[in-house]
Amino acid sequence: MEEILAYNEKLPEGPRAIAQQLMADIALHLPEAEGKIWHGHPVWFLGRNPVVGYSMLKSGLRLLFWSGQTFEEEGLVAEGKFKAAEFRFLEGTGYPTEHLPRWLQKAREIQWDYANLVKRKGELHRLL
């Protein structure tokens, strides 16, 4: 977690506070997940599979759920060509306090096998 704390410390003040809260909420709701810096930003894994992470973009902090498109949750927006969905902390958007515990629970329950994506030549398979 030291590397994630160091990442958070480099963020601007507003996003830093959000990142610290996200880190605490992820630890609370996904205590079995391993957090580390992956491709330059904090990501939590269940086994070898990435499930949730966040990163700083020009427009604000982005919270990403690798299998989020299949959560069927209002507030998450499709991201990329696979199954990921995101929530962006833009000016005026509040912290998703009432949604985040449910999203994190779904991150545990609904997973696509990103760990073997390359081995399967870009084909995703549902886990669990």
Sequence and secondary structure as in RCSB ss.txt:
>XXXX:A:sequence
MEEILAYNEKLPEGPRAIAQQLMADIALHLPEAEGKIWHGHPVWFLGRNPVVGYSMLKSGLRLLFWSGQTFEEEG
LVAEGKFKAAEFRFLEGTGYPTEHLPRWLQKAREIQWDYANLVKRKGELHRLL
>XXXX:A:secstr
 HHHHHHHHTS HHHHHHHHHHHHHHHHH TT EEEEETTEEEEEETTEEEEEEEEETTEEEEEETTGGGG  TT
 EE SSSS EEEEE TT    TTTHHHHHHHHHHSEE  TTTTTTTT   EE 
